Amino acid sequence: MNTAGVDFNVGFTPERGVVESLNLRGGYVWADKDSGSLISKYVMDYMRFKTSFVAAFRFGRHFRLSADATLYDRYGKYTDALGQTQSYEPYVLVNASLSYKVGAFKFYIDLENATSTAYFDYGGLPMPGIWAMGGVVITLR
């Protein structure tokens, strides 16, 4: 299997204002071998195309909000729970993170798959819908 690819990253970081940064990233991979009836986690089911838009904002001295939207297009096929061969469908995931930093403490809440998009990982494994997590980071100097 012969592969080639290209990546890109374009960003903007203003010196002042609410916008901390804006980034557009992506990549594309070409391969010259079709998987046929083979299912492989590492060789044939590769991420063909991925592009992300990431934005980060700061509010005052303590709050930060970042959000990203990523389009994924995986090459390959998988066998579903009914034994049917399926091709991977493109999907978009939206994530966000809100944090509050004061002194050595940073409190955060992350929201993953905010639109509760149904999608499959390797082998047709269904991935979770919307979920959140939070925590505290303590920086010692």
N, C-alpha and C positions, 0 to 999 in steps of 0.2 A: 504494500500500500504506500503510495507516494502522496505526500501532503505538502501544501504550501499555504501561507496565510499572510494577512496584513492586519495591523492594529493601528488605531489612531486615538489621539487624545487632544482635545482642544479645550482650553480653560480660560477663565477670566476671573481675576481677583482684584477688585477695587480697593483703593487705599482707605476709603471712608464710606460710611453709609450702612444701611441695614443689610445689604447683600455682602456676605463674606466671600462666597465663591460660586461660580457656575462652571460646570464641566460637561462635556459631551465626549463619551468614550465608545469605542466599538472595535469589533474585529470580525474577520471572515476567514474561514478555512476552506480550501479546495482539496479534494481527494480524488484519486483516479480509480478507485476500486469500489464496486457496489457490494453491499453485504450479502445479497442474495438471500438464502434462507438462514444464514448464520446470525446469531445474536451474541454480541460481545460487549462487555462493559467498558473495555479500555481501547478497543481498536475501531470498531465499526459505528458505535453510537456516540459520535463526537458532537460537540457544540459547533454547528456550522456557522451561525451568525449570532452575535450578541451586541447590543448597543444600549448604552445607559445615558440618561440625563440626570445629573446630580446637582442639587442646589443647597446651599447652606446660608443661613441668615442669623444675625446676632441682634438681640433686643436688649438695649442697655448694656450694662457691664456683666450681667450674670446669666442671661438666657441665650440659648443657641438652639435653633431648629434646623435640621437637615432632612431632606427628602430625596428619594431617587425613584425613577421609573426605568425598568430594564425590559427590553424585548429580547426573548430567547427563541432560537430556532435550532433544535437538535436534529441531527441526521440519524437515521436508523429506524428500526422497528422493534416491537416488543410483543409478547404474547399476553393478552389480557386474562382476567379471571375466568372467562368463558372458553379459553383456548383459541381465541381469534387473534390473528396477526394484525397489529395496528401500527401505523406510522405515528411518530411523535408530531404533535401539532404545535405551532408557535404559540407563545403566551407572553403576557406582560405581568411583571410583579412590581408593586408599589410598596415602598417601605418608608418609614419616617422615624425620627429620633428627636426628642425634646430633652434638653438638659438645663440644669441650674447649677452654676458653680459659684461657691463662696469659700474663700480661704483654701484649706486643704481638701474640701469636700466637693464632690460633684454628684448630684442626684440626677438620674436619668430614667426615661421611659422610652422603650423601643417598640414600634408597631411593625410587624412583619406581614407581608401579603395583605395589605390594608384593604384591598378590593375582594379578598377571599376567592382569588382565581383558582379554578380547578386545573391542576397540571400533574404530569407524571415525570418521575425521575427515571434513572436506569431501570430497565426491566419492567416498566409499567407500574412502578411503585407509586401509589397516589401520595401526594404531598399534602401537608396540613393547610387548612384555610387560614383565616386571619388569626393571629396570636400576638400577645404582648408580653413583654418582660420589663423589669425595672431593677434598679440597683443603686448602690452607692460606691463611688470610687474615692479612696483616701490616698492623697499623694503626700508622702513623707520626704522631707528634704534634709 
